[in-house]
Amino acid sequence: MAESKAKASVPGMTPHQFRHWRRTLGLKQKDAAERLGLKKRMIQYYEKGNRDGRPVEIPKSIRLACYALSEGIGDYDGQSTTPLSVESVEKD
């Protein structure tokens, strides 16, 4: 029971913050989905904050991927990063 209380107090990304991240990068929902490896519908759920009336939490892996993309990181192989490709930046 103590674990569930600790988990609830862990800061996360709010739907507003997620939308702000996407808009700051100038990404459409479709583009954000492609870069994060998600379906567009998941982006919509994250921005709305719920799915069919149930709360949707943005997973830590997605939050970290958002940060990486914000920093211009396109990939990570466990040792080094690869910058976002010119093609993916120009596509936007």
C-alpha positions, 0 to 999 in steps of 0.5 A: 500500500505504501508503494501505491502512495509513493507512485501517486506522488511521482511527478509526471507530465500533464496533458497540458505539458504534453500538448505544450511540448508538441506545439513547442516543437511545431509538431502536428499530432501525426508527426509527434506520433511518428517520432514517438512510435505511437498511433495518433490516437494515443497522442490524442489520449495523452493530450486529453488526459483520459480514454473513454472516461478513464485517466491516462497517464503518460508513461515514463518512457514517453516522457523521456522520449519527449525530452530526447526529441526536445534536445535533438536526439533522434536515437540512442544505442546504449552508448551514444546518441544519434541526432535527429536526421535532417530529413525528419526535421525538414519533413515538419 
